[in-house]
Amino acid sequence: MTKDITFNTGRLYTKEGQIIRAVFDDVACIVRFSDFSRMVSGEFPYQRHGNSQYDLARAVMVAYDHGLYTHTREAPRRDPAAEVRSIRL
């Protein structure tokens, strides 16, 4: 099960694309995310378990694109050692 992913949507908000990190908190059943390209962060309820990286990234983008999240100060920080996966949704 993917609980932490850093991915690039390929959207051209910066010359590097759009870099997002998402972390699933299985105790609180929420996903917290940070869009480092646009300086936006948020969280939303997430009840599914055992999902792939693609499923987690897709859930983030659905919530993000449709405004189904709330702002949070507990959003994940960028991990300079993280592998940035290219996931086009």
N, CA, C and O atoms as CSV, one atom per row, in Angstrom:
chain,resi,resn,atom,element,x,y,z
A,1,MET,N,N,0.839,-1.181,0.000
A,1,MET,CA,C,0.000,0.000,0.000
A,1,MET,C,C,0.884,1.243,0.000
A,1,MET,O,O,1.815,1.363,0.796
A,2,THR,N,N,0.582,2.138,-0.881
A,2,THR,CA,C,1.319,3.395,-0.976
A,2,THR,C,C,0.789,4.381,0.058
A,2,THR,O,O,-0.405,4.682,0.086
A,3,LYS,N,N,1.682,4.878,0.903
A,3,LYS,CA,C,1.297,5.870,1.918
A,3,LYS,C,C,1.955,7.221,1.683
A,3,LYS,O,O,1.538,8.223,2.263
A,4,ASP,N,N,2.977,7.257,0.841
A,4,ASP,CA,C,3.734,8.495,0.623
A,4,ASP,C,C,4.232,8.481,-0.814
A,4,ASP,O,O,4.937,7.561,-1.230
A,5,ILE,N,N,3.863,9.502,-1.561
A,5,ILE,CA,C,4.297,9.575,-2.957
A,5,ILE,C,C,4.584,11.017,-3.336
A,5,ILE,O,O,3.873,11.936,-2.931
A,6,THR,N,N,5.633,11.198,-4.115
A,6,THR,CA,C,5.934,12.480,-4.731
A,6,THR,C,C,5.828,12.249,-6.229
A,6,THR,O,O,6.467,11.353,-6.781
A,7,PHE,N,N,5.007,13.076,-6.882
A,7,PHE,CA,C,4.792,12.840,-8.308
A,7,PHE,C,C,4.702,14.137,-9.092
A,7,PHE,O,O,4.437,15.205,-8.538
A,8,ASN,N,N,4.927,14.021,-10.394
A,8,ASN,CA,C,4.846,15.139,-11.315
A,8,ASN,C,C,3.670,14.873,-12.239
A,8,ASN,O,O,3.643,13.864,-12.945
A,9,THR,N,N,2.701,15.773,-12.234
A,9,THR,CA,C,1.507,15.606,-13.062
A,9,THR,C,C,1.782,15.897,-14.530
A,9,THR,O,O,1.016,15.487,-15.402
A,10,GLY,N,N,2.865,16.597,-14.802
A,10,GLY,CA,C,3.165,16.997,-16.172
A,10,GLY,C,C,2.486,18.284,-16.586
A,10,GLY,O,O,2.723,18.786,-17.684
A,11,ARG,N,N,1.643,18.825,-15.720
A,11,ARG,CA,C,1.019,20.113,-16.027
A,11,ARG,C,C,2.091,21.190,-15.975
A,11,ARG,O,O,2.976,21.141,-15.121
A,12,LEU,N,N,2.025,22.134,-16.851
A,12,LEU,CA,C,3.128,23.078,-17.041
A,12,LEU,C,C,3.005,24.345,-16.202
A,12,LEU,O,O,3.005,25.452,-16.741
A,13,TYR,N,N,2.901,24.186,-14.893
A,13,TYR,CA,C,2.851,25.339,-13.996
A,13,TYR,C,C,4.241,25.931,-13.775
A,13,TYR,O,O,4.374,27.127,-13.515
A,14,THR,N,N,5.271,25.100,-13.877
A,14,THR,CA,C,6.663,25.562,-13.813
A,14,THR,C,C,7.426,24.831,-14.910
A,14,THR,O,O,6.873,23.947,-15.565
A,15,LYS,N,N,8.672,25.187,-15.114
A,15,LYS,CA,C,9.444,24.499,-16.157
A,15,LYS,C,C,9.675,23.030,-15.813
A,15,LYS,O,O,9.937,22.223,-16.704
A,16,GLU,N,N,9.581,22.674,-14.527
A,16,GLU,CA,C,9.710,21.274,-14.113
A,16,GLU,C,C,8.372,20.532,-14.159
A,16,GLU,O,O,8.346,19.312,-14.000
A,17,GLY,N,N,7.277,21.234,-14.371
A,17,GLY,CA,C,5.949,20.622,-14.342
A,17,GLY,C,C,5.245,20.986,-13.049
A,17,GLY,O,O,5.400,22.099,-12.546
A,18,GLN,N,N,4.477,20.061,-12.512
A,18,GLN,CA,C,3.748,20.267,-11.257
A,18,GLN,C,C,4.137,19.139,-10.305
A,18,GLN,O,O,3.765,17.984,-10.513
A,19,ILE,N,N,4.883,19.481,-9.266
A,19,ILE,CA,C,5.384,18.494,-8.305
A,19,ILE,C,C,4.493,18.508,-7.063
A,19,ILE,O,O,4.289,19.550,-6.440
A,20,ILE,N,N,3.970,17.336,-6.716
A,20,ILE,CA,C,3.083,17.191,-5.564
A,20,ILE,C,C,3.566,16.040,-4.693
A,20,ILE,O,O,3.991,15.000,-5.196
A,21,ARG,N,N,3.496,16.240,-3.392
A,21,ARG,CA,C,3.740,15.146,-2.452
A,21,ARG,C,C,2.441,14.891,-1.692
A,21,ARG,O,O,1.784,15.823,-1.229
A,22,ALA,N,N,2.085,13.622,-1.573
A,22,ALA,CA,C,0.881,13.228,-0.851
A,22,ALA,C,C,1.237,12.154,0.163
A,22,ALA,O,O,1.994,11.231,-0.136
A,23,VAL,N,N,0.684,12.282,1.368
A,23,VAL,CA,C,0.927,11.317,2.438
A,23,VAL,C,C,-0.422,10.871,2.999
A,23,VAL,O,O,-1.247,11.697,3.388
A,24,PHE,N,N,-0.633,9.565,3.034
A,24,PHE,CA,C,-1.862,8.997,3.582
A,24,PHE,C,C,-1.642,8.686,5.056
A,24,PHE,O,O,-0.726,7.945,5.412
A,25,ASP,N,N,-2.481,9.252,5.901
A,25,ASP,CA,C,-2.463,8.996,7.345
A,25,ASP,C,C,-3.548,7.962,7.613
A,25,ASP,O,O,-4.733,8.294,7.643
A,26,ASP,N,N,-3.146,6.708,7.807
A,26,ASP,CA,C,-4.132,5.641,7.964
A,26,ASP,C,C,-4.818,5.653,9.321
A,26,ASP,O,O,-5.851,5.005,9.485
A,27,VAL,N,N,-4.279,6.367,10.293
A,27,VAL,CA,C,-4.943,6.493,11.596
A,27,VAL,C,C,-6.111,7.471,11.489
A,27,VAL,O,O,-7.212,7.187,11.961
A,28,ALA,N,N,-5.868,8.609,10.872
A,28,ALA,CA,C,-6.907,9.634,10.717
A,28,ALA,C,C,-7.753,9.416,9.461
A,28,ALA,O,O,-8.788,10.062,9.294
A,29,CYS,N,N,-7.322,8.511,8.576
A,29,CYS,CA,C,-8.007,8.247,7.294
A,29,CYS,C,C,-8.122,9.507,6.447
A,29,CYS,O,O,-9.183,9.820,5.905
A,30,ILE,N,N,-7.002,10.226,6.345
A,30,ILE,CA,C,-6.955,11.411,5.490
A,30,ILE,C,C,-5.671,11.389,4.667
A,30,ILE,O,O,-4.692,10.730,5.016
A,31,VAL,N,N,-5.709,12.119,3.583
A,31,VAL,CA,C,-4.517,12.364,2.777
A,31,VAL,C,C,-4.182,13.839,2.914
A,31,VAL,O,O,-5.046,14.704,2.777
A,32,ARG,N,N,-2.928,14.106,3.184
A,32,ARG,CA,C,-2.429,15.478,3.205
A,32,ARG,C,C,-1.512,15.629,2.003
A,32,ARG,O,O,-0.732,14.728,1.695
A,33,PHE,N,N,-1.604,16.768,1.322
A,33,PHE,CA,C,-0.771,16.959,0.136
A,33,PHE,C,C,-0.219,18.378,0.080
A,33,PHE,O,O,-0.754,19.311,0.679
A,34,SER,N,N,0.872,18.496,-0.663
A,34,SER,CA,C,1.472,19.797,-0.947
A,34,SER,C,C,1.793,19.848,-2.429
A,34,SER,O,O,2.426,18.944,-2.974
A,35,ASP,N,N,1.351,20.908,-3.067
A,35,ASP,CA,C,1.715,21.188,-4.449
A,35,ASP,C,C,2.824,22.229,-4.369
A,35,ASP,O,O,2.570,23.407,-4.116
A,36,PHE,N,N,4.052,21.781,-4.587
A,36,PHE,CA,C,5.202,22.670,-4.431
A,36,PHE,C,C,5.319,23.656,-5.589
A,36,PHE,O,O,5.950,24.703,-5.449
A,37,SER,N,N,4.723,23.333,-6.716
A,37,SER,CA,C,4.790,24.200,-7.884
A,37,SER,C,C,3.863,25.406,-7.755
A,37,SER,O,O,4.167,26.487,-8.258
A,38,ARG,N,N,2.734,25.213,-7.080
A,38,ARG,CA,C,1.747,26.287,-6.957
A,38,ARG,C,C,1.582,26.784,-5.526
A,38,ARG,O,O,0.779,27.681,-5.271
A,39,MET,N,N,2.338,26.206,-4.588
A,39,MET,CA,C,2.293,26.614,-3.180
A,39,MET,C,C,0.896,26.440,-2.592
A,39,MET,O,O,0.384,27.338,-1.923
A,40,VAL,N,N,0.279,25.284,-2.841
A,40,VAL,CA,C,-1.043,24.953,-2.325
A,40,VAL,C,C,-0.922,23.676,-1.502
A,40,VAL,O,O,-0.222,22.742,-1.892
A,41,SER,N,N,-1.600,23.643,-0.372
A,41,SER,CA,C,-1.597,22.428,0.442
A,41,SER,C,C,-2.999,22.176,0.971
A,41,SER,O,O,-3.803,23.098,1.109
A,42,GLY,N,N,-3.277,20.919,1.262
A,42,GLY,CA,C,-4.596,20.593,1.765
A,42,GLY,C,C,-4.687,19.176,2.279
A,42,GLY,O,O,-3.707,18.432,2.293
A,43,GLU,N,N,-5.891,18.820,2.701
A,43,GLU,CA,C,-6.159,17.467,3.173
A,43,GLU,C,C,-7.605,17.114,2.860
A,43,GLU,O,O,-8.459,17.988,2.720
A,44,PHE,N,N,-7.862,15.808,2.753
A,44,PHE,CA,C,-9.214,15.337,2.474
A,44,PHE,C,C,-9.364,13.927,3.025
A,44,PHE,O,O,-8.374,13.205,3.147
A,45,PRO,N,N,-10.587,13.524,3.359
A,45,PRO,CA,C,-10.820,12.172,3.868
A,45,PRO,C,C,-10.546,11.135,2.784
A,45,PRO,O,O,-10.823,11.358,1.605
A,46,TYR,N,N,-10.007,10.019,3.197
A,46,TYR,CA,C,-9.667,8.957,2.248
A,46,TYR,C,C,-9.885,7.626,2.941
A,46,TYR,O,O,-9.176,7.294,3.891
A,47,GLN,N,N,-10.851,6.870,2.478
A,47,GLN,CA,C,-11.240,5.620,3.150
A,47,GLN,C,C,-10.683,4.363,2.499
A,47,GLN,O,O,-10.757,3.287,3.091
A,48,ARG,N,N,-10.134,4.468,1.316
A,48,ARG,CA,C,-9.670,3.274,0.618
A,48,ARG,C,C,-8.316,2.835,1.140
A,48,ARG,O,O,-7.471,3.660,1.487
A,49,HIS,N,N,-8.123,1.550,1.191
A,49,HIS,CA,C,-6.848,0.986,1.654
A,49,HIS,C,C,-6.300,0.047,0.592
A,49,HIS,O,O,-7.058,-0.492,-0.214
A,50,GLY,N,N,-5.011,-0.150,0.586
A,50,GLY,CA,C,-4.389,-1.086,-0.330
A,50,GLY,C,C,-4.282,-0.573,-1.755
A,50,GLY,O,O,-4.247,-1.371,-2.692
A,51,ASN,N,N,-4.230,0.728,-1.938
A,51,ASN,CA,C,-4.191,1.307,-3.275
A,51,ASN,C,C,-2.765,1.448,-3.791
A,51,ASN,O,O,-1.800,1.473,-3.027
A,52,SER,N,N,-2.669,1.538,-5.086
A,52,SER,CA,C,-1.381,1.726,-5.752
A,52,SER,C,C,-0.988,3.203,-5.716
A,52,SER,O,O,-1.758,4.055,-5.272
A,53,GLN,N,N,0.215,3.485,-6.187
A,53,GLN,CA,C,0.676,4.871,-6.288
A,53,GLN,C,C,-0.242,5.665,-7.211
A,53,GLN,O,O,-0.575,6.816,-6.929
A,54,TYR,N,N,-0.642,5.050,-8.299
A,54,TYR,CA,C,-1.524,5.719,-9.247
A,54,TYR,C,C,-2.858,6.072,-8.581
A,54,TYR,O,O,-3.374,7.172,-8.783
A,55,ASP,N,N,-3.419,5.154,-7.794
A,55,ASP,CA,C,-4.700,5.400,-7.135
A,55,ASP,C,C,-4.609,6.559,-6.155
A,55,ASP,O,O,-5.517,7.386,-6.083
A,56,LEU,N,N,-3.519,6.624,-5.402
A,56,LEU,CA,C,-3.343,7.712,-4.443
A,56,LEU,C,C,-3.184,9.043,-5.183
A,56,LEU,O,O,-3.805,10.039,-4.814
A,57,ALA,N,N,-2.358,9.054,-6.217
A,57,ALA,CA,C,-2.159,10.282,-6.998
A,57,ALA,C,C,-3.474,10.727,-7.635
A,57,ALA,O,O,-3.785,11.918,-7.647
A,58,ARG,N,N,-4.237,9.790,-8.157
A,58,ARG,CA,C,-5.519,10.115,-8.779
A,58,ARG,C,C,-6.490,10.702,-7.756
A,58,ARG,O,O,-7.194,11.665,-8.058
A,59,ALA,N,N,-6.536,10.134,-6.552
A,59,ALA,CA,C,-7.414,10.663,-5.502
A,59,ALA,C,C,-7.029,12.094,-5.152
A,59,ALA,O,O,-7.899,12.939,-4.942
A,60,VAL,N,N,-5.733,12.368,-5.091
A,60,VAL,CA,C,-5.267,13.728,-4.800
A,60,VAL,C,C,-5.736,14.685,-5.881
A,60,VAL,O,O,-6.252,15.760,-5.578
A,61,MET,N,N,-5.565,14.306,-7.130
A,61,MET,CA,C,-5.908,15.214,-8.214
A,61,MET,C,C,-7.419,15.420,-8.345
A,61,MET,O,O,-7.858,16.513,-8.704
A,62,VAL,N,N,-8.209,14.405,-8.063
A,62,VAL,CA,C,-9.670,14.575,-8.092
A,62,VAL,C,C,-10.089,15.566,-7.001
A,62,VAL,O,O,-10.860,16.490,-7.259
A,63,ALA,N,N,-9.576,15.369,-5.777
A,63,ALA,CA,C,-9.906,16.273,-4.673
A,63,ALA,C,C,-9.403,17.686,-4.966
A,63,ALA,O,O,-10.114,18.665,-4.740
A,64,TYR,N,N,-8.190,17.781,-5.463
A,64,TYR,CA,C,-7.560,19.072,-5.745
A,64,TYR,C,C,-8.309,19.806,-6.861
A,64,TYR,O,O,-8.692,20.963,-6.694
A,65,ASP,N,N,-8.515,19.145,-7.981
A,65,ASP,CA,C,-9.149,19.790,-9.134
A,65,ASP,C,C,-10.592,20.214,-8.873
A,65,ASP,O,O,-11.077,21.172,-9.477
A,66,HIS,N,N,-11.274,19.512,-7.985
A,66,HIS,CA,C,-12.678,19.810,-7.711
A,66,HIS,C,C,-12.886,20.570,-6.397
A,66,HIS,O,O,-14.023,20.785,-5.978
A,67,GLY,N,N,-11.799,20.973,-5.753
A,67,GLY,CA,C,-11.908,21.753,-4.521
A,67,GLY,C,C,-12.480,20.971,-3.352
A,67,GLY,O,O,-13.111,21.544,-2.464
A,68,LEU,N,N,-12.260,19.654,-3.351
A,68,LEU,CA,C,-12.807,18.795,-2.296
A,68,LEU,C,C,-11.772,18.556,-1.193
A,68,LEU,O,O,-11.576,17.423,-0.753
A,69,TYR,N,N,-11.126,19.609,-0.760
A,69,TYR,CA,C,-10.106,19.526,0.279
A,69,TYR,C,C,-10.174,20.781,1.135
A,69,TYR,O,O,-10.769,21.785,0.744
A,70,THR,N,N,-9.562,20.709,2.297
A,70,THR,CA,C,-9.441,21.892,3.144
A,70,THR,C,C,-7.957,22.200,3.324
A,70,THR,O,O,-7.113,21.305,3.285
A,71,HIS,N,N,-7.660,23.463,3.518
A,71,HIS,CA,C,-6.275,23.866,3.743
A,71,HIS,C,C,-5.784,23.291,5.072
A,71,HIS,O,O,-6.535,23.202,6.043
A,72,THR,N,N,-4.526,22.909,5.091
A,72,THR,CA,C,-3.929,22.424,6.334
A,72,THR,C,C,-2.512,22.956,6.489
A,72,THR,O,O,-1.788,23.153,5.513
A,73,ARG,N,N,-2.147,23.179,7.718
A,73,ARG,CA,C,-0.767,23.571,8.028
A,73,ARG,C,C,0.092,22.342,8.298
A,73,ARG,O,O,1.302,22.448,8.497
A,74,GLU,N,N,-0.542,21.185,8.303
A,74,GLU,CA,C,0.175,19.933,8.557
A,74,GLU,C,C,0.557,19.219,7.263
A,74,GLU,O,O,0.845,18.022,7.275
A,75,ALA,N,N,0.561,19.935,6.169
A,75,ALA,CA,C,0.891,19.336,4.881
A,75,ALA,C,C,2.338,18.855,4.862
A,75,ALA,O,O,3.190,19.415,5.553
A,76,PRO,N,N,2.616,17.821,4.075
A,76,PRO,CA,C,3.982,17.287,4.032
A,76,PRO,C,C,4.957,18.265,3.390
A,76,PRO,O,O,4.624,18.996,2.458
A,77,ARG,N,N,6.151,18.250,3.915
A,77,ARG,CA,C,7.223,19.068,3.352
A,77,ARG,C,C,7.893,18.285,2.227
A,77,ARG,O,O,7.745,17.068,2.115
A,78,ARG,N,N,8.615,19.001,1.419
A,78,ARG,CA,C,9.305,18.345,0.304
A,78,ARG,C,C,10.455,17.496,0.839
A,78,ARG,O,O,11.222,17.942,1.691
A,79,ASP,N,N,10.564,16.295,0.340
A,79,ASP,CA,C,11.644,15.375,0.703
A,79,ASP,C,C,12.655,15.396,-0.434
A,79,ASP,O,O,12.384,14.854,-1.505
A,80,PRO,N,N,13.826,16.015,-0.222
A,80,PRO,CA,C,14.794,16.129,-1.307
A,80,PRO,C,C,15.317,14.774,-1.791
A,80,PRO,O,O,15.847,14.681,-2.898
A,81,ALA,N,N,15.177,13.739,-0.990
A,81,ALA,CA,C,15.641,12.409,-1.375
A,81,ALA,C,C,14.564,11.584,-2.081
A,81,ALA,O,O,14.836,10.474,-2.540
A,82,ALA,N,N,13.342,12.120,-2.170
A,82,ALA,CA,C,12.227,11.364,-2.758
A,82,ALA,C,C,12.373,11.238,-4.268
A,82,ALA,O,O,12.813,12.166,-4.947
A,83,GLU,N,N,12.000,10.088,-4.771
A,83,GLU,CA,C,11.945,9.882,-6.210
A,83,GLU,C,C,10.652,10.534,-6.716
A,83,GLU,O,O,9.567,10.233,-6.218
A,84,VAL,N,N,10.770,11.413,-7.691
A,84,VAL,CA,C,9.607,12.065,-8.261
A,84,VAL,C,C,9.110,11.207,-9.422
A,84,VAL,O,O,9.780,11.074,-10.447
A,85,ARG,N,N,7.944,10.638,-9.243
A,85,ARG,CA,C,7.373,9.766,-10.274
A,85,ARG,C,C,6.551,10.588,-11.252
A,85,ARG,O,O,5.891,11.554,-10.870
A,86,SER,N,N,6.598,10.203,-12.492
A,86,SER,CA,C,5.796,10.867,-13.511
A,86,SER,C,C,4.481,10.128,-13.623
A,86,SER,O,O,4.426,8.994,-14.100
A,87,ILE,N,N,3.409,10.792,-13.173
A,87,ILE,CA,C,2.073,10.196,-13.220
A,87,ILE,C,C,1.148,11.200,-13.881
A,87,ILE,O,O,0.754,12.189,-13.264
A,88,ARG,N,N,0.810,10.954,-15.101
A,88,ARG,CA,C,-0.082,11.845,-15.844
A,88,ARG,C,C,-1.514,11.375,-15.657
A,88,ARG,O,O,-1.846,10.218,-15.917
A,89,LEU,N,N,-2.344,12.280,-15.208
A,89,LEU,CA,C,-3.734,11.940,-14.917
A,89,LEU,C,C,-4.691,12.722,-15.793
A,89,LEU,O,O,-5.906,12.558,-15.680
